[in-house]
Amino acid sequence: MIEAASWIAGGCGLLIWSVTAQSTRRAWGLAAGATLILFELSEVESRTGAWWRPWLLVWKAGCTAVLAGVGVAAWGARRSP
């Protein structure tokens, strides 16, 4: 329950932050915030024991890929002059 609240709070925090951010950061914040919330919605295995289902693996892998992509893009933009 605490984990669920943490993911959703982090996603909502990023969505709120992205409203005031610059245009590029706004897009990254929206993508990351929505993805964190979607990632938490994929936590059905905690209730169903279905952690091994292929569709759940694809869902979690997709969320992880989006978060990694946003992180790499933000890090690369920060390092460029």
C-alpha positions, -999 to 999 in steps of 0.1 A, spaced: 0 0 0 28 24 8 46 15 -24 15 22 -44 11 56 -27 47 64 -34 45 57 -72 12 76 -76 25 105 -55 57 107 -75 37 106 -108 13 132 -96 42 154 -84 58 152 -118 26 160 -135 21 191 -113 57 201 -117 55 198 -155 27 224 -157 52 251 -147 83 238 -165 98 249 -198 84 233 -229 110 205 -233 109 197 -196 72 199 -196 70 170 -221 95 150 -201 76 156 -169 43 147 -184 57 115 -199 75 105 -167 45 113 -145 20 95 -165 44 65 -168 49 63 -131 11 62 -126 7 35 -153 35 16 -137 17 15 -104 -15 4 -121 4 -26 -134 9 -38 -98 -19 -63 -102 4 -91 -94 4 -81 -57 -33 -89 -57 -35 -117 -82 -1 -134 -81 2 -130 -119 37 -116 -119 48 -141 -145 21 -132 -171 36 -121 -205 13 -91 -209 23 -79 -174 60 -82 -183 55 -62 -215 36 -35 -196 63 -32 -170 91 -33 -196 74 -6 -216 70 16 -185 107 10 -176 118 18 -212 99 51 -212 113 61 -179 148 52 -190 144 71 -222 132 102 -204 161 100 -180 187 96 -208 171 125 -228 170 148 -198 206 139 -188 219 144 -223 201 178 -226 216 189 -193 251 180 -204 249 198 -237 260 234 -238 
